[in-house]
Amino acid sequence: MKINNILSALEAKHPGEHEFLQAVKEVLVSIEDVYNQHPEFEKNRIIERLVEPDRIFTFRVAWVDDNGDIQVNLGYRVQFNNTIGPYKGGLRFHASVNLSSLKFLGFEQTFKNALTTLPMGGGKGGSDFSPRGKSNAEIMRFCQAFMLELWRNIGPDTDVPAGDIGVGTREIGYLYGMYKKLARENTGTFTGKGLEYGGSLIRPEATGFGALYFVNEMLKTRNIDLQGKTVAISGFGNVAWGAALKATELGAKIVTISGPDGYIYDPAGISGEKIEYMLELRDSGDDIVAPYAEKYPDSIFFAGKKPWEQKVDIALPCAIQNELNKKDAETLVANGVTCVAEVSNMGCTAEAVDFFIEKKILFAPGKAVNAGGVATSGLEMSQNAMHIQWTEEEVDRKLHQIMKNIHAQSLKYGKEEGGYINYVKGANVAGFMKVARAMIAQGVV
Ligand code: 2IT
């Protein structure tokens, strides 16, 4: 495989899609060896076929704000790859959304979903619409306008969207409500739904819970106990919340959260009602964490800074792509960090990842660590298809088992001579092998 040729051809075709190219490069470098050992992959042009999405929908979303002014946003759905199941992946509503970020997310989603052991293909969508500072009524009108265009292209066995940054239970409710009105069916063509209308128990917690189950497995490979460890988290949304809940339950101490305005350092630990307060902060709609330090005066707010400057045992980026760079990685390592796990998708820059691996730090990529979210979406789809609801215990048990399985798959393909586990390689190879074999089995389509 000529990685550089493939990347430059891709770059020429899709100039400026930096995040997408970053995600593709990471996978290609990881799979190079197995690719070269399997001539059938090259013969079937697996890479060339995998790096182009099956199709992309781009559409205008026009809506009326509370002042009566007309607003225009862009809407997207990238149906990336449905080899192993219906397209599955979240919708992101964030000012930074563009085709490059959604293609990177859809590409990663394809491998992540393959790792979950459930039959789901990869997709992603969203809009450059930012819910920050918008009223409930504005968010509803936007979601309805978005769905008016998208509804024809999704369905329970075609494409099942869910939440991501900026899309939580409220947005899913508005999107699903409009979808049902248009499609006239009630088959659960969304996950992350409210509990009253087909949602799954544990889905809100699943990404964070799953991440901590995975981190626990990572630590076990070095006989390290999570109990008493200090943890830096970034973000303060749903994913950070779930991670904080489970980390605290398992005896670790969360000392940071962050927002676009800076980060909070709380040396006493963010536990109990402070974790619930994160949800209040989020629901305020201002997208800032500074008020935490006013409510809990023993904590400190660092304006415009990132939490990675604090000395911690474990770092969990839970916000957005490329939120931890090489300099942050150097600081964390100099401060003696043991484990870094991406809970956000591609939370670390390529240079930061290379640095952690070079220093033999326990490091794992988002597509393994955060797969518990989409896995539990898969469990929601199963419950909807069977018209039943599993208990909290049942869903959590399945989630825990899936995360252990993803860890075992990553270990199988990622263990290097000398014993270091390269989770980036392990997760990429495990996900790739499954998708590639399924593609070959299904012929040239
Ligand atoms: O990045 C992700 O895996 C998600 N945003 C969750 C996707 C899903 O379909 O639950």
Residues whose N, C-alpha, C, O or C-beta is under 5 A from the ligand:
A	BS01	2IT	K88 G89 G90 V160 A162 G163 D164 N370 G373 V374 S377
